[in-house]
C-alpha cells in the first residue's frame, strides 16, 4: 500500500493537469486496462518521494536531492526529464550537468523542488534514450563470454531466465546426447558463478577455465553444506 499511495497521488496530479477531454479518455482506459508491472513474488517499493518527482517532471522544475548510488552517496542538482517503471522498479531520467543519466528513485532522498526551470536537452526523446541506455547497460554488464554446454531443459531455462542473453548466444555445436554447445555473454567470474548456478545440473561450463574452476568450487561448498545436514 505504501508504494501505491504515492503512485496514485502522482497519477492524480498528472490527470488533474490534463484537459477535460483528456481526463475522460484516461479514465476510460484506466477502467478497462490495468498494468501490474511488479513480477511474481516481488513487492513494490515504498517511494514517498515519487509524487514530488512526478510533479517536477510534469512542471519542468529542477530538483535538489541526495542520491545513494552503488558506490557512494552525493548531493545532486538535476533537471528531471522523465519517469520510467521497469520490472516493478521506478527510475528517474534526469540531466546532471547537461548529460542525461538514470537514477533509481529508491536511492533519492531529501528531494527539494527548486524555483528554477529544468533545462531539457534539445530533441530529447525519453523512449528512444531509454532503449539505448538499456542496451548500453547490458553490454557493459555482460562484458565477457563463456563457452558452455546446455541440456534441452537448460536451453528452455536460458530463454526464461535471461532473454537478452539468449538473443546474444552463438550456437557452436549440437551434440549427440541432445545437449548444445554455445557461447554466451557473462559477467565477471564472481557474478558469472551466481548467474550460471541457477541452471543447476543442466549446464556445464567449458571456458574460461577460471569460471569453470570457480563454479566447481562453489558447487563443492554447496554439496558439503547440505551433506552435513543430511
Secondary structure, 3 states (H helix, E strand, C coil): CHHHHHHHHHHHHHHHCCCHHHHHHHHHHHHHCCCCCCCCCCCCCCCCCHHHHHHHHHHCEEEEEEEECCCCEEEEEEEEEEEEEECCEEEEEEEECCEEEEEEHHHEEEEEEEEEECCCCCCCCHHHHHHHHHHHHHHHHCCEEEEEEECHHHHHHHHHHCHHHHHCCEEEEECCCCCEEEEEEECCHHHHHHHHHCCHHHEEEEECHHHHHHHHHHHHHHHHHHHHCC
